[in-house]
Amino acid sequence: MKTKEYTYQHGSKEKLGILLVNLGSPDAPTPSAVRRYLAEFLWDPRVVEFPRPLWWLALHGIILRLRPGRSARAYKKVWSIDGSPLIAISKLQAQAIEKKIQDRFRGNVLVDLAMRYGNPSIKSGLEALRMAGARRMLILPLYPQYSATTTASVFDEVTNVLQSWRWLPDLRFINHYHDHPKYISALANSLRQHWSEHKRGQKLLFSFHGIPQRYFDQGDPYYCHCQKTARLVAEELELEEGEWQVVFQSRFGREPWLQPYCDKTLEQLPDSGVRSVDIICPGFSADCLETLEEVDMENREIFLKAGGYEYSYIPALNASSEHIDVICEVLTAHMFGWPETMPNWDAGERAVEEKHSRERALAMGAKK
């Protein structure tokens, strides 16, 4: 997307900008659109830590020839009139968060949405905030658990964009909220609500997106964050040991990833007497291909074919009011100390001073 050229207006009103960032999605459920998306996603060195020349050959010589068609068929299963579920839900989240934040801080805080890969891009999101007058920016990757493959990649792209800016904004970056009390309560409440409406399964699985085992061995805290999230939810629900388990999904390639694997676990549970399961994916702030097609469709089939009777997927928190409250609490905690959060910051003497500041700037030759 081509953006208007930015020129700072000296003496202009300053605001605080929030950029929400999720993973992203192809623009359409077609092989060509999926190929473009995967080319950007899988070339990120944070995602695939492999020597670049060899990986380029594998990516362009094999993967991008075979995977786009298969992935496009999967996307078609979950695509709706609103497009990608991840994008559609993320837009609803951003709108609700902006309304709540602006009501709280008198319209002095702006909210925009970006995707790490695909559209809307991080570059377009940052530039939109800058054009609207944001001189302070808060970045929230919508990944509750930190990983270099996700959260750090967002930071990389944000700083990459800012390298071309003449005047940098004050910048804060939130790198996790995996153990935030309200996030834990929201997850627990979503399970309570599901169990009040449906029969509770014999076992609850917390399924998180996997990463290669060597990433964890080299210091990525993601595995620990996932375990803590699940443990805190289980404690709030007063679940006994053996009534719940952490598993990992969506592995790619041949090297070992975090275990136990979700699909393999579902294959084995019926043989151990577990014929009904509930499964929730706390690492996803919005339902997407990995939850709707892989977990709710593919893994359901695996479990039922293995002898299971009942399989329930508990949706992500999505744009529920409780989830919006959680995200706003996380954001607000990181906004304190900035002028826009102060009572009456934009009233009285401050408003007069802003007017005079602009007048002085114009008198000294600033552009109108």
HUGI-V681169 format. One record per residue. N is the residue number from 1. RES is the residue in three letters. PHI is phi in radians with two decimals (* if undefined). OMEGA is omega as a letter, one per 30 degrees, with the letter a starting at -180 (none if undefined). NEAR is the number of other ideal C-beta (glycine too) atoms within 8 Angstrom. Layout:
BEGIN
N | RES | PHI | OMEGA | NEAR
N | RES | PHI | OMEGA | NEAR
END
This chain:
BEGIN
1 | MET | * | l | 6
2 | LYS | -1.46 | a | 2
3 | THR | -1.89 | l | 10
4 | LYS | -1.13 | l | 4
5 | GLU | -1.11 | a | 4
6 | TYR | -1.67 | l | 8
7 | THR | -2.32 | a | 5
8 | TYR | -1.19 | l | 7
9 | GLN | -1.72 | a | 9
10 | HIS | -1.08 | a | 9
11 | GLY | 1.41 | a | 11
12 | SER | -1.39 | a | 8
13 | LYS | -1.16 | a | 5
14 | GLU | -1.73 | l | 8
15 | LYS | -2.37 | l | 13
16 | LEU | -1.82 | l | 17
17 | GLY | -1.98 | l | 16
18 | ILE | -1.96 | l | 16
19 | LEU | -1.99 | l | 17
20 | LEU | -1.56 | a | 15
21 | VAL | -2.27 | l | 14
22 | ASN | -2.08 | a | 13
23 | LEU | -1.19 | a | 9
24 | GLY | 2.15 | a | 11
25 | SER | -2.79 | l | 14
26 | PRO | -1.06 | l | 13
27 | ASP | -1.27 | a | 8
28 | ALA | -2.73 | l | 5
29 | PRO | -1.47 | a | 9
30 | THR | -2.13 | a | 8
31 | PRO | -0.98 | a | 8
32 | SER | -1.18 | l | 7
33 | ALA | -1.18 | l | 12
34 | VAL | -1.13 | l | 16
35 | ARG | -1.08 | l | 10
36 | ARG | -1.08 | a | 11
37 | TYR | -1.14 | a | 14
38 | LEU | -1.15 | l | 13
39 | ALA | -1.08 | l | 11
40 | GLU | -1.30 | a | 10
41 | PHE | -1.10 | a | 10
42 | LEU | -1.36 | l | 11
43 | TRP | -1.51 | l | 10
44 | ASP | -1.11 | a | 10
45 | PRO | -1.16 | l | 7
46 | ARG | -1.26 | a | 10
47 | VAL | -1.43 | l | 8
48 | VAL | -2.11 | l | 8
49 | GLU | -1.57 | a | 7
50 | PHE | -2.61 | l | 7
51 | PRO | -0.87 | a | 5
52 | ARG | -1.00 | a | 7
53 | PRO | -1.06 | a | 6
54 | LEU | -1.19 | a | 8
55 | TRP | -1.17 | l | 11
56 | TRP | -1.04 | l | 9
57 | LEU | -1.12 | l | 8
58 | ALA | -1.18 | a | 10
59 | LEU | -1.13 | a | 12
60 | HIS | -1.51 | a | 8
61 | GLY | -1.52 | a | 7
62 | ILE | -2.23 | a | 7
63 | ILE | -1.08 | a | 11
64 | LEU | -1.31 | l | 12
65 | ARG | -1.59 | a | 7
66 | LEU | -1.82 | a | 8
67 | ARG | -1.28 | a | 10
68 | PRO | -0.99 | a | 13
69 | GLY | -1.11 | l | 9
70 | ARG | -1.15 | l | 8
71 | SER | -1.18 | l | 11
72 | ALA | -1.08 | l | 14
73 | ARG | -1.12 | l | 8
74 | ALA | -1.18 | l | 11
75 | TYR | -1.08 | a | 15
76 | LYS | -1.05 | a | 8
77 | LYS | -1.18 | a | 9
78 | VAL | -1.95 | a | 11
79 | TRP | -1.17 | a | 9
80 | SER | -2.25 | l | 7
81 | ILE | -1.08 | l | 3
82 | ASP | -1.55 | l | 5
83 | GLY | 1.65 | l | 8
84 | SER | -1.07 | l | 10
85 | PRO | -1.06 | l | 14
86 | LEU | -1.08 | a | 14
87 | ILE | -1.17 | a | 10
88 | ALA | -1.07 | a | 11
89 | ILE | -1.19 | l | 13
90 | SER | -1.09 | l | 14
91 | LYS | -1.13 | l | 9
92 | LEU | -1.10 | l | 10
93 | GLN | -1.04 | a | 18
94 | ALA | -1.07 | l | 12
95 | GLN | -1.11 | a | 8
96 | ALA | -1.19 | l | 11
97 | ILE | -1.15 | l | 15
98 | GLU | -1.06 | a | 10
99 | LYS | -1.07 | a | 8
100 | LYS | -1.18 | a | 11
101 | ILE | -1.19 | a | 14
102 | GLN | -1.18 | l | 12
103 | ASP | -1.10 | a | 6
104 | ARG | -1.29 | a | 9
105 | PHE | -2.06 | l | 12
106 | ARG | 1.03 | l | 6
107 | GLY | 1.36 | a | 5
108 | ASN | -1.50 | a | 10
109 | VAL | -2.09 | l | 14
110 | LEU | -1.83 | l | 12
111 | VAL | -2.26 | l | 13
112 | ASP | -2.37 | a | 12
113 | LEU | -2.12 | l | 14
114 | ALA | -2.49 | l | 13
115 | MET | -2.07 | l | 16
116 | ARG | -1.11 | l | 13
117 | TYR | -2.21 | a | 9
118 | GLY | 1.47 | a | 11
119 | ASN | -2.10 | f | 8
120 | PRO | -1.27 | a | 8
121 | SER | -1.40 | l | 10
122 | ILE | -1.08 | l | 14
123 | LYS | -1.05 | a | 9
124 | SER | -1.16 | l | 12
125 | GLY | -1.16 | l | 14
126 | LEU | -1.11 | a | 14
127 | GLU | -1.22 | l | 11
128 | ALA | -1.12 | l | 10
129 | LEU | -1.14 | l | 14
130 | ARG | -1.09 | l | 12
131 | MET | -1.09 | a | 9
132 | ALA | -1.49 | l | 9
133 | GLY | 1.77 | a | 10
134 | ALA | -1.26 | l | 13
135 | ARG | -1.88 | l | 8
136 | ARG | -2.26 | a | 15
137 | MET | -2.33 | l | 14
138 | LEU | -2.06 | a | 14
139 | ILE | -1.85 | l | 14
140 | LEU | -2.14 | l | 12
141 | PRO | -1.21 | a | 13
142 | LEU | -1.44 | l | 11
143 | TYR | -2.07 | a | 11
144 | PRO | -1.01 | a | 12
145 | GLN | -1.71 | a | 12
146 | TYR | -1.26 | l | 12
147 | SER | -2.61 | l | 14
148 | ALA | -1.10 | a | 10
149 | THR | -1.24 | a | 11
150 | THR | -2.11 | a | 13
151 | THR | -1.05 | a | 12
152 | ALA | -1.14 | l | 12
153 | SER | -1.14 | l | 13
154 | VAL | -1.09 | l | 13
155 | PHE | -1.03 | l | 12
156 | ASP | -0.98 | a | 9
157 | GLU | -1.25 | l | 11
158 | VAL | -1.03 | a | 14
159 | THR | -1.20 | l | 8
160 | ASN | -1.10 | l | 7
161 | VAL | -1.16 | a | 12
162 | LEU | -1.18 | l | 11
163 | GLN | -1.06 | a | 6
164 | SER | -1.66 | a | 4
165 | TRP | -1.56 | l | 8
166 | ARG | -1.30 | a | 3
167 | TRP | -1.97 | a | 5
168 | LEU | -1.39 | l | 5
169 | PRO | -1.39 | l | 11
170 | ASP | -1.07 | a | 7
171 | LEU | -2.32 | l | 10
172 | ARG | -2.24 | a | 10
173 | PHE | -2.37 | l | 8
174 | ILE | -1.69 | a | 12
175 | ASN | -1.85 | l | 8
176 | HIS | -3.04 | l | 10
177 | TYR | -2.61 | a | 9
178 | HIS | -1.15 | a | 12
179 | ASP | -2.11 | l | 10
180 | HIS | -1.08 | a | 11
181 | PRO | -0.95 | a | 6
182 | LYS | -1.27 | l | 9
183 | TYR | -1.16 | l | 14
184 | ILE | -1.09 | l | 13
185 | SER | -1.12 | l | 10
186 | ALA | -1.12 | l | 14
187 | LEU | -1.10 | a | 13
188 | ALA | -1.09 | a | 11
189 | ASN | -1.17 | l | 9
190 | SER | -1.14 | l | 14
191 | LEU | -1.25 | l | 14
192 | ARG | -1.04 | a | 9
193 | GLN | -1.11 | l | 8
194 | HIS | -1.08 | a | 11
195 | TRP | -1.24 | l | 9
196 | SER | -1.32 | a | 5
197 | GLU | -1.83 | a | 5
198 | HIS | -2.36 | l | 6
199 | LYS | -1.15 | a | 5
200 | ARG | -1.32 | l | 5
201 | GLY | -1.31 | l | 11
202 | GLN | -1.20 | a | 7
203 | LYS | -2.49 | l | 13
204 | LEU | -1.86 | l | 14
205 | LEU | -1.85 | l | 15
206 | PHE | -1.70 | a | 15
207 | SER | -1.82 | l | 11
208 | PHE | -2.00 | l | 14
209 | HIS | -1.09 | a | 10
210 | GLY | -1.44 | l | 11
211 | ILE | -2.39 | l | 13
212 | PRO | -0.98 | a | 12
213 | GLN | -0.99 | a | 11
214 | ARG | -1.18 | l | 9
215 | TYR | -1.13 | l | 13
216 | PHE | -1.14 | a | 12
217 | ASP | -1.06 | a | 6
218 | GLN | -1.56 | l | 6
219 | GLY | 2.07 | l | 5
220 | ASP | -1.20 | a | 11
221 | PRO | -1.45 | a | 8
222 | TYR | -0.97 | a | 15
223 | TYR | -0.99 | a | 10
224 | CYS | -1.15 | l | 7
225 | HIS | -1.10 | l | 15
226 | CYS | -1.09 | a | 16
227 | GLN | -1.07 | a | 9
228 | LYS | -1.20 | l | 10
229 | THR | -0.96 | a | 18
230 | ALA | -1.09 | a | 12
231 | ARG | -1.09 | a | 8
232 | LEU | -1.15 | l | 10
233 | VAL | -1.15 | l | 14
234 | ALA | -1.06 | l | 11
235 | GLU | -1.15 | a | 8
236 | GLU | -1.14 | l | 9
237 | LEU | -1.50 | a | 9
238 | GLU | 1.00 | l | 5
239 | LEU | -1.42 | l | 8
240 | GLU | -1.47 | l | 5
241 | GLU | -1.05 | a | 3
242 | GLY | 1.72 | l | 5
243 | GLU | -1.54 | a | 8
244 | TRP | -2.53 | a | 11
245 | GLN | -2.76 | l | 9
246 | VAL | -1.68 | l | 11
247 | VAL | -2.35 | a | 12
248 | PHE | -2.27 | a | 16
249 | GLN | -2.07 | l | 16
250 | SER | 1.09 | l | 8
251 | ARG | -1.27 | a | 8
252 | PHE | -2.48 | l | 4
253 | GLY | 1.54 | a | 5
254 | ARG | -1.77 | a | 2
255 | GLU | -1.30 | a | 7
256 | PRO | -1.12 | l | 6
257 | TRP | -1.96 | l | 12
258 | LEU | -0.98 | a | 11
259 | GLN | -2.17 | g | 7
260 | PRO | -1.33 | l | 9
261 | TYR | -1.33 | a | 12
262 | CYS | -1.08 | a | 14
263 | ASP | -1.13 | l | 10
264 | LYS | -1.17 | l | 8
265 | THR | -1.10 | l | 12
266 | LEU | -1.13 | l | 14
267 | GLU | -1.15 | a | 9
268 | GLN | -1.59 | a | 9
269 | LEU | -1.04 | a | 14
270 | PRO | -1.02 | l | 11
271 | ASP | -1.17 | l | 7
272 | SER | -1.65 | l | 6
273 | GLY | 1.70 | l | 6
274 | VAL | -1.59 | a | 10
275 | ARG | -1.88 | l | 10
276 | SER | -2.42 | a | 13
277 | VAL | -2.33 | l | 16
278 | ASP | -1.99 | a | 15
279 | ILE | -2.37 | a | 14
280 | ILE | -2.29 | a | 13
281 | CYS | -2.10 | a | 14
282 | PRO | -1.23 | l | 12
283 | GLY | -1.44 | a | 10
284 | PHE | -1.88 | l | 11
285 | SER | -1.37 | l | 12
286 | ALA | -2.54 | l | 14
287 | ASP | -1.13 | a | 11
288 | CYS | -2.71 | a | 13
289 | LEU | -0.97 | a | 13
290 | GLU | -1.17 | l | 12
291 | THR | -1.59 | a | 14
292 | LEU | -1.37 | a | 13
293 | GLU | -1.66 | a | 13
294 | GLU | -1.31 | a | 13
295 | VAL | -1.35 | a | 16
296 | ASP | -1.41 | a | 9
297 | MET | -1.89 | a | 10
298 | GLU | -1.07 | a | 9
299 | ASN | -1.24 | l | 15
300 | ARG | -1.05 | l | 11
301 | GLU | -1.09 | l | 8
302 | ILE | -1.04 | a | 11
303 | PHE | -1.16 | a | 14
304 | LEU | -1.19 | l | 10
305 | LYS | -1.16 | a | 6
306 | ALA | -1.41 | l | 12
307 | GLY | 2.01 | l | 7
308 | GLY | -1.29 | a | 14
309 | TYR | -1.88 | a | 5
310 | GLU | -2.21 | a | 9
311 | TYR | -2.39 | a | 12
312 | SER | -2.15 | l | 11
313 | TYR | -1.70 | l | 11
314 | ILE | -1.64 | a | 9
315 | PRO | -1.01 | l | 8
316 | ALA | -1.09 | a | 10
317 | LEU | -1.15 | l | 11
318 | ASN | 0.89 | a | 12
319 | ALA | -1.79 | l | 9
320 | SER | -1.09 | a | 9
321 | SER | -1.06 | l | 6
322 | GLU | -1.17 | l | 11
323 | HIS | -1.17 | l | 13
324 | ILE | -1.06 | l | 13
325 | ASP | -1.07 | l | 11
326 | VAL | -1.05 | a | 14
327 | ILE | -1.11 | l | 14
328 | CYS | -1.13 | l | 12
329 | GLU | -1.13 | l | 10
330 | VAL | -1.08 | a | 13
331 | LEU | -1.11 | a | 14
332 | THR | -1.06 | l | 11
333 | ALA | -1.07 | a | 7
334 | HIS | -1.69 | a | 9
335 | MET | -1.70 | a | 14
336 | PHE | -1.04 | a | 7
337 | GLY | 1.73 | l | 4
338 | TRP | -1.44 | a | 9
339 | PRO | -0.94 | a | 8
340 | GLU | -1.09 | a | 13
341 | THR | -1.58 | a | 11
342 | MET | -1.43 | l | 6
343 | PRO | -1.03 | l | 3
344 | ASN | 1.03 | a | 7
345 | TRP | -1.06 | a | 10
346 | ASP | -1.79 | a | 8
347 | ALA | -2.13 | l | 6
348 | GLY | 1.04 | a | 6
349 | GLU | -1.06 | l | 5
350 | ARG | -1.07 | a | 10
351 | ALA | -1.10 | l | 9
352 | VAL | -1.13 | a | 8
353 | GLU | -1.10 | l | 8
354 | GLU | -1.07 | l | 10
355 | LYS | -1.09 | a | 8
356 | HIS | -1.16 | l | 8
357 | SER | -1.08 | l | 9
358 | ARG | -1.15 | l | 12
359 | GLU | -1.11 | l | 9
360 | ARG | -1.12 | l | 9
361 | ALA | -1.10 | l | 11
362 | LEU | -1.14 | l | 10
363 | ALA | -1.13 | a | 6
364 | MET | -1.60 | l | 7
365 | GLY | 1.84 | l | 4
366 | ALA | -1.14 | l | 9
367 | LYS | -1.26 | l | 5
368 | LYS | -1.35 | none | 3
END
